[in-house]
Amino acid sequence: MGKKFVFDLDNTLYPPSAGLWEIIDGRIEQYVSIALNVDRDTARNVRKGFLKIHGTTLKGLMLNHSVDPGDYLAYVHNVDIERMIQKDGELLAMFNSLPYQKYVFTNASHDYALRVLASLGIEQCFEEVLDIQFMDYLAKPGVYPFRKLISYLGVAPGSIVFFDDIEENIITAKKLGITSILISPNGNKAGADVVIDSVKKIPSILDDIVKGEVDLYDK
């Protein structure tokens, strides 16, 4: 059975310079403020506590305030994606050149992920979007979603190649035996097998990935 390529979404399939995640981050804080009827400073502190204890703001809200996850996700992802993300022919060509099954593995909602993929013009490149609901709302970088991913794909961890821009996610995946590629313009390895500054650089490391000869280096 061949390799399966698994991709994070935000700031991985498009560059952070798009500014999309910054807007979503602000809407998360705004949602906490409205849901708990507190000012923004208090909301920010509450959110920090949730992130430390539960890993995500959503999980903290669900456990402590019975917030409906659908309502939360609809609110925070109510962003004009189509204005901020444009079709990327180079990205499409790169993905079409990869002869492997490809998946999106994201802490975001399914609908939001599809909108991002459609805006980039690459929605047809992926077998499936595995979203926060797939993870049972237990988000990356926790171990649980990665274990569920491995079980769902039905392959050995070493047959999965994972791409993400967040170091903590890479570290968890790597500990489970998943080949882990950090997308980072800063080149901070963080225990990744390989660091590339853009997802478009995958062809430059593809032979090494397939042969299982990846090592700590930059491309």
Beta strands, then each sheet from edge to edge (+ up, - down):
strand 1: 4-7
strand 2: 101-105
strand 3: 128-130
strand 4: 160-164
strand 5: 179-183
strand 6: 194-196
sheet 1: 3+ 2+ 1+ 4+ 5+ 6+
end
